[in-house]
Amino acid sequence: MKLKYLPLFFLLIVACQKPLKPIGDKEITVFKDTHLYFDMAFKSDSIQPTDSIIRLDAGRVLLKKVTLPNYQKQAHVTVKMRLTSNGDPWDKSGSLFVIPTTSDLNLLDFESETLTKEQFSNEAPGIVSKKIDDKLYEPNIELLRFMTPFGVGFFNDNERVAALKPVYIPVWENNVQWEQDITQLLPVLENEVYIGVFIDTWTKEGYKLSVSLDFDESDIPNHIKKEQNVISVVNTSKYAGAQQFYDAFHKGDLQVDLPVDETLKNAKLYYITTGHGGHAEGDEFTKKENIISFNGEVIKQFVPWRDDCATFRRFNPTSGVWTEKTTWKGEEIEERIASSDYSRSNWCPGSDVKPEIIELGNIEAGQHTFTFSIPEAQAIENDNINYWMVSAYLVYDK
């Protein structure tokens, strides 16, 4: 008889629960038409904020402290970014990121030289977690990897650009916009955090950008937020003047230790990778295998590659253009092709980059190791600037 009335008992308990207080949907503006540009006048010992924005690494990095909602009910998070050239005509790597609140040391410590590259044992400081004088440094967690197009928006009415416009492009776009669901990062997007953006520009003209985080709260009564956590594993992107572009994959594997105190349930690794530079035969334009291992076992092995770059042509007015010979209707002809059309290592000029998601199941307490390998990666040599931007973070249930 007890089993017969058990469901009714649970219904009464749920009915008596105090409803969770809703916060409602929120749109948090991080940057609004903000000018990011390169200027050697910015000194590492002068990092006072202007309009609440801190400029680092000669202006290539913007950092802002924002206050984000703390939901009791489940919420979805979407990152939105809009970018326009302010006179920079080139395609450049970019990264939107958050500094983990669990990290005692961060970018500001690099810029003030409280944290120095000599305190790290690896060749590129700041790419993995490290305890320094009882203080923890953790790599930035990427919210969005993106690549700027060639001159989007700024050069649309330029006479030279008008002559390069293909017949299949009705108009040049005024800006490029990206949007990604980053709900898995909700645990690190609460309360007061630093959010930053990096673009590898070398011009004083640079770019104008806007970034927002959209929080959509569940409308289901008593829909409790899922208890998850995020661990920053690795990030080889250059965010500080003390860091360099990471080209050490050509020397060997990058190993990252992961000490675990208690079981990480339903763990997933989010892995973001793009290859850059080196001219025609470099890491940007040649296929290179990425291999990820966990405790010596390969968990992902693939060639990150994009061959749809021609579809982004409308965002790339200043892309270089030349001709290549092809055969059409039995005759050899010369056809125009733009630099932005060429396939690349997991990106196109004007694209964002989606993370690879690797299911790991439960990770038991103990010492664990991730190994990241790009066996045929090349070194930086003179003006052949080969490098890989690789970042990864772990999401798990508590």
C-alpha positions as CSV (number, residue, x, y, z in Angstrom):
1,M,0.0,0.0,0.0
2,K,2.9,2.4,0.7
3,L,4.1,2.1,-2.9
4,K,0.6,2.9,-4.2
5,Y,0.6,6.3,-2.5
6,L,4.3,7.1,-3.0
7,P,3.9,9.2,-6.2
8,L,1.2,11.3,-4.5
9,F,3.6,11.9,-1.6
10,F,6.3,13.3,-3.9
11,L,3.7,15.5,-5.7
12,L,2.8,17.0,-2.3
13,I,6.5,17.7,-1.6
14,V,7.0,19.4,-4.9
15,A,3.8,21.4,-4.5
16,C,5.0,22.7,-1.1
17,Q,8.4,23.8,-2.4
18,K,9.0,27.5,-2.4
19,P,9.1,28.6,-6.0
20,L,12.6,29.7,-7.2
21,K,12.8,33.5,-7.6
22,P,13.2,34.3,-11.3
23,I,15.7,36.9,-12.4
24,G,14.4,37.1,-16.0
25,D,16.3,37.3,-19.3
26,K,19.3,39.6,-19.3
27,E,21.5,41.1,-22.0
28,I,24.9,42.2,-20.7
29,T,26.8,44.6,-22.9
30,V,30.6,44.1,-22.5
31,F,31.9,46.3,-25.3
32,K,29.9,48.8,-27.4
33,D,31.6,50.1,-30.7
34,T,34.9,49.9,-28.8
35,H,38.0,50.8,-30.7
36,L,40.8,48.2,-30.5
37,Y,44.1,49.2,-32.0
38,F,47.9,48.9,-31.7
39,D,49.9,51.7,-30.2
40,M,53.4,51.4,-28.6
41,A,52.5,54.4,-26.4
42,F,50.6,52.0,-24.1
43,K,53.1,51.0,-21.4
44,S,53.0,47.8,-19.4
45,D,53.4,49.9,-16.2
46,S,50.5,52.1,-17.1
47,I,47.3,50.0,-17.1
48,Q,44.8,52.4,-15.6
49,P,41.4,51.9,-17.1
50,T,39.8,54.4,-19.5
51,D,36.0,54.2,-19.6
52,S,36.3,51.1,-17.4
53,I,38.4,49.4,-20.2
54,I,42.0,48.4,-19.5
55,R,44.3,48.2,-22.6
56,L,47.1,45.7,-22.5
57,D,49.9,44.5,-24.9
58,A,50.2,47.9,-26.7
59,G,46.4,48.0,-27.0
60,R,45.8,44.6,-28.7
61,V,44.0,43.3,-25.6
62,L,41.0,45.0,-24.0
63,L,40.0,43.9,-20.5
64,K,36.8,44.9,-18.7
65,K,35.3,44.0,-15.3
66,V,31.6,43.2,-15.7
67,T,28.9,42.0,-13.3
68,L,26.9,39.1,-14.5
69,P,23.6,37.6,-13.2
70,N,23.7,34.6,-10.8
71,Y,20.7,32.4,-11.7
72,Q,19.0,29.8,-9.4
73,K,17.0,28.5,-12.4
74,Q,18.7,27.1,-15.5
75,A,19.7,29.6,-18.1
76,H,21.1,29.5,-21.5
77,V,24.0,31.8,-22.5
78,T,24.7,33.2,-26.0
79,V,27.7,35.3,-26.9
80,K,27.3,37.8,-29.7
81,M,30.0,39.8,-31.3
82,R,30.0,42.4,-34.2
83,L,33.2,43.6,-35.8
84,T,34.1,46.3,-38.3
85,S,37.4,47.4,-39.6
86,N,38.5,50.9,-38.6
87,G,41.2,50.9,-41.2
88,D,43.1,47.7,-40.7
89,P,42.9,45.9,-44.1
90,W,44.2,42.5,-42.9
91,D,42.9,39.2,-41.6
92,K,43.9,38.7,-38.0
93,S,43.4,36.1,-35.3
94,G,41.2,37.0,-32.4
95,S,40.0,35.6,-29.1
96,L,37.2,36.6,-26.7
97,F,37.9,35.2,-23.2
98,V,37.1,35.3,-19.5
99,I,39.6,35.2,-16.6
100,P,38.7,32.4,-14.2
101,T,37.8,33.8,-10.8
102,T,39.6,30.8,-9.2
103,S,42.9,32.2,-10.6
104,D,44.9,34.3,-8.1
105,L,47.2,35.6,-10.8
106,N,46.1,36.9,-14.3
107,L,46.9,39.2,-17.2
108,L,47.2,42.2,-15.0
109,D,50.0,40.5,-13.1
110,F,51.8,39.8,-16.3
111,E,51.6,43.5,-17.4
112,S,52.7,44.8,-14.0
113,E,55.5,42.2,-13.9
114,T,54.3,40.8,-10.6
115,L,54.2,37.6,-12.7
116,T,57.1,37.0,-15.0
117,K,57.8,34.5,-17.8
118,E,60.8,33.2,-15.8
119,Q,58.4,31.8,-13.2
120,F,57.1,29.4,-15.7
121,S,59.1,26.3,-16.7
122,N,57.5,25.8,-20.2
123,E,58.7,27.8,-23.2
124,A,55.6,29.9,-23.5
125,P,54.5,31.3,-20.1
126,G,50.9,31.4,-19.0
127,I,49.5,28.6,-21.2
128,V,48.9,26.0,-18.4
129,S,48.0,26.2,-14.7
130,K,50.8,26.7,-12.2
131,K,51.3,27.4,-8.5
132,I,53.7,30.3,-7.9
133,D,54.5,31.3,-4.3
134,D,51.3,29.6,-3.1
135,K,49.2,31.6,-5.7
136,L,47.4,29.8,-8.5
137,Y,47.7,31.0,-12.2
138,E,45.1,29.5,-14.6
139,P,44.9,30.1,-18.3
140,N,42.1,32.3,-19.7
141,I,39.0,30.4,-20.9
142,E,37.9,31.2,-24.4
143,L,34.4,32.3,-25.0
144,L,34.8,32.8,-28.8
145,R,37.6,32.2,-31.3
146,F,37.3,34.4,-34.4
147,M,39.2,35.7,-37.4
148,T,38.8,39.2,-38.7
149,P,38.1,39.5,-42.4
150,F,40.1,41.7,-44.8
151,G,38.9,45.3,-44.3
152,V,35.2,44.5,-43.6
153,G,33.0,47.7,-43.7
154,F,35.7,50.4,-43.8
155,F,36.9,50.0,-47.4
156,N,33.6,49.3,-49.1
157,D,33.6,52.5,-51.2
158,N,37.3,52.4,-52.0
159,E,37.8,52.7,-55.8
160,R,40.4,49.9,-55.9
161,V,38.1,47.6,-53.8
162,A,35.2,48.3,-56.2
163,A,37.2,47.0,-59.1
164,L,37.9,43.8,-57.3
165,K,34.3,43.0,-56.4
166,P,33.2,39.7,-58.0
167,V,30.0,39.7,-60.0
168,Y,28.4,37.3,-57.6
169,I,28.8,39.7,-54.6
170,P,25.9,42.3,-54.7
171,V,27.4,44.4,-51.9
172,W,30.3,44.4,-49.5
173,E,29.0,43.7,-45.9
174,N,29.3,46.6,-43.4
175,N,30.4,44.3,-40.6
176,V,30.7,40.6,-39.6
177,Q,28.7,39.1,-36.8
178,W,29.2,35.9,-34.8
179,E,27.0,34.1,-32.3
180,Q,27.6,31.0,-30.3
181,D,25.8,29.1,-27.5
182,I,28.2,28.9,-24.6
183,T,25.8,27.6,-21.9
184,Q,28.4,25.1,-20.8
185,L,30.4,28.1,-19.5
186,L,27.7,29.4,-17.2
187,P,29.7,28.4,-14.1
188,V,32.4,30.9,-15.0
189,L,30.0,33.6,-16.1
190,E,28.5,34.7,-12.8
191,N,28.9,37.6,-10.5
192,E,31.9,39.9,-11.1
193,V,34.4,38.7,-13.8
194,Y,37.0,40.1,-16.2
195,I,36.1,39.6,-19.8
196,G,38.7,40.4,-22.5
197,V,39.3,40.4,-26.2
198,F,42.5,40.0,-28.2
199,I,43.1,40.8,-31.9
200,D,46.6,40.5,-33.4
201,T,46.5,43.9,-35.0
202,W,49.6,46.0,-35.7
203,T,47.9,49.2,-36.9
204,K,46.7,52.3,-35.1
205,E,43.5,52.1,-37.1
206,G,42.5,48.7,-35.8
207,Y,38.9,47.6,-35.5
208,K,35.6,48.6,-33.8
209,L,33.8,45.8,-32.0
210,S,30.7,45.1,-29.8
211,V,30.2,42.2,-27.5
212,S,27.2,41.1,-25.5
213,L,26.2,38.1,-23.4
214,D,22.5,37.1,-23.6
215,F,21.1,35.1,-20.7
216,D,17.8,33.3,-21.3
217,E,16.2,32.0,-18.1
218,S,14.1,28.9,-18.1
219,D,10.3,29.5,-17.8
220,I,9.8,26.0,-16.2
221,P,8.8,26.4,-12.5
222,N,11.4,25.0,-10.0
223,H,13.8,24.3,-12.9
224,I,16.9,24.3,-10.8
225,K,20.2,25.3,-12.4
226,K,22.4,22.3,-13.3
227,E,25.3,22.0,-11.0
228,Q,28.4,22.0,-13.2
229,N,32.0,23.3,-13.0
230,V,34.7,24.3,-15.5
231,I,38.4,23.7,-15.4
232,S,40.8,25.6,-17.6
233,V,43.2,23.1,-19.1
234,V,45.4,25.0,-21.7
235,N,45.4,28.1,-23.8
236,T,48.4,28.9,-26.1
237,S,46.9,32.2,-27.4
238,K,49.0,35.3,-26.8
239,Y,47.3,37.7,-24.4
240,A,50.2,39.5,-22.7
241,G,53.3,41.3,-23.8
242,A,55.3,38.6,-21.9
243,Q,53.9,35.9,-24.0
244,Q,54.9,34.8,-27.5
245,F,53.1,32.9,-30.2
246,Y,53.3,29.3,-29.4
247,D,55.3,27.3,-32.0
248,A,56.8,24.6,-29.7
249,F,54.5,21.8,-31.1
250,H,57.3,21.2,-33.7
251,K,59.6,20.2,-30.8
252,G,57.2,17.7,-29.2
253,D,54.0,17.2,-27.3
254,L,52.4,19.6,-24.9
255,Q,51.5,17.8,-21.6
256,V,49.1,19.1,-19.1
257,D,48.7,17.6,-15.6
258,L,45.2,17.3,-14.2
259,P,45.1,16.5,-10.5
260,V,41.6,15.5,-9.4
261,D,40.4,15.5,-5.8
262,E,37.0,13.9,-6.4
263,T,35.2,12.2,-9.2
264,L,34.3,14.5,-12.2
265,K,31.0,13.2,-13.5
266,N,30.1,13.3,-17.2
267,A,33.3,15.2,-18.1
268,K,33.6,16.8,-21.6
269,L,36.7,18.4,-23.1
270,Y,36.1,21.4,-25.3
271,Y,39.0,21.9,-27.7
272,I,39.5,24.9,-30.0
273,T,42.4,24.9,-32.5
274,T,43.6,27.0,-35.5
275,G,46.9,27.1,-37.3
276,H,48.4,30.4,-38.6
277,G,51.2,31.9,-40.6
278,G,54.3,30.6,-42.4
279,H,53.2,31.8,-45.9
280,A,52.0,29.4,-48.6
281,E,53.6,26.3,-47.1
282,G,53.2,27.1,-43.5
283,D,50.8,25.9,-40.8
284,E,48.0,28.1,-42.1
285,F,47.7,26.6,-45.5
286,T,48.8,23.0,-45.1
287,K,46.8,20.2,-43.4
288,K,48.2,19.3,-40.0
289,E,46.9,16.5,-37.7
290,N,45.9,17.3,-34.2
291,I,46.1,14.5,-31.6
292,I,44.6,14.7,-28.1
293,S,45.4,12.0,-25.6
294,F,44.2,11.4,-22.0
295,N,46.3,9.2,-19.7
296,G,48.2,7.9,-22.8
297,E,45.1,7.0,-24.7
298,V,44.1,8.9,-27.9
299,I,40.7,10.4,-27.5
300,K,40.6,12.6,-30.6
301,Q,42.7,12.5,-33.8
302,F,41.7,14.8,-36.7
303,V,42.9,17.4,-39.3
304,P,41.3,20.8,-38.5
305,W,40.5,22.3,-41.9
306,R,38.1,24.7,-43.6
307,D,37.5,24.5,-47.3
308,D,34.4,26.8,-47.5
309,C,36.3,30.1,-47.3
310,A,35.0,31.4,-50.6
311,T,31.6,31.7,-49.0
312,F,33.0,34.6,-46.9
313,R,34.1,36.7,-49.9
314,R,31.5,39.4,-49.2
315,F,33.2,40.2,-45.9
316,N,36.7,40.6,-47.5
317,P,36.9,43.7,-49.7
318,T,40.7,44.2,-49.3
319,S,41.6,40.6,-49.9
320,G,44.4,40.2,-52.5
321,V,43.2,39.1,-55.9
322,W,45.1,37.4,-58.7
323,T,44.3,34.8,-61.5
324,E,44.7,31.1,-61.7
325,K,44.4,29.0,-64.9
326,T,41.6,26.6,-65.1
327,T,39.7,24.7,-67.9
328,W,36.2,25.7,-68.9
329,K,34.3,24.2,-71.8
330,G,37.4,22.5,-73.0
331,E,39.5,25.7,-73.1
332,E,42.1,27.0,-70.7
333,I,41.1,30.3,-69.1
334,E,42.3,32.5,-66.3
335,E,39.9,32.9,-63.4
336,R,40.2,35.5,-60.6
337,I,40.7,34.1,-57.1
338,A,41.0,36.0,-53.8
339,S,43.4,35.3,-50.9
340,S,40.4,35.0,-48.6
341,D,39.0,32.1,-50.8
342,Y,41.8,29.7,-49.9
343,S,41.3,26.8,-47.5
344,R,43.0,27.2,-44.1
345,S,43.7,25.3,-40.8
346,N,40.2,25.4,-39.3
347,W,39.4,29.0,-40.1
348,C,38.5,31.4,-42.9
349,P,38.9,35.2,-42.9
350,G,35.6,36.3,-41.3
351,S,34.7,33.1,-39.6
352,D,34.3,32.0,-36.0
353,V,35.6,28.7,-34.8
354,K,33.5,26.0,-33.1
355,P,35.0,23.8,-30.4
356,E,35.4,20.1,-30.7
357,I,33.6,18.3,-27.9
358,I,35.1,15.1,-26.6
359,E,33.1,12.9,-24.2
360,L,35.2,11.5,-21.4
361,G,32.7,10.0,-19.0
362,N,33.6,10.0,-15.3
363,I,37.1,11.0,-14.3
364,E,38.1,9.4,-11.0
365,A,40.1,11.1,-8.3
366,G,43.8,10.9,-8.9
367,Q,46.6,12.3,-11.2
368,H,45.7,12.5,-14.9
369,T,47.5,13.9,-17.9
370,F,46.3,15.5,-21.2
371,T,48.7,15.4,-24.1
372,F,48.3,17.7,-27.1
373,S,50.2,16.9,-30.3
374,I,50.6,18.5,-33.7
375,P,53.4,16.3,-35.1
376,E,54.1,18.3,-38.3
377,A,53.8,21.8,-36.9
378,Q,56.5,24.1,-38.0
379,A,58.7,26.5,-36.2
380,I,58.8,30.3,-36.3
381,E,61.8,31.2,-38.5
382,N,62.4,34.8,-39.5
383,D,59.2,36.1,-41.2
384,N,57.7,32.6,-41.3
385,I,55.5,33.1,-38.3
386,N,54.1,29.6,-37.8
387,Y,52.0,29.1,-34.7
388,W,48.9,27.3,-33.3
389,M,46.3,28.8,-31.1
390,V,45.0,25.9,-29.0
391,S,42.8,26.1,-26.0
392,A,40.8,23.5,-24.0
393,Y,38.6,23.5,-21.0
394,L,36.9,20.7,-19.1
395,V,33.2,20.8,-18.2
396,Y,31.7,18.3,-15.7
397,D,28.8,17.7,-13.3
398,K,29.3,18.1,-9.6
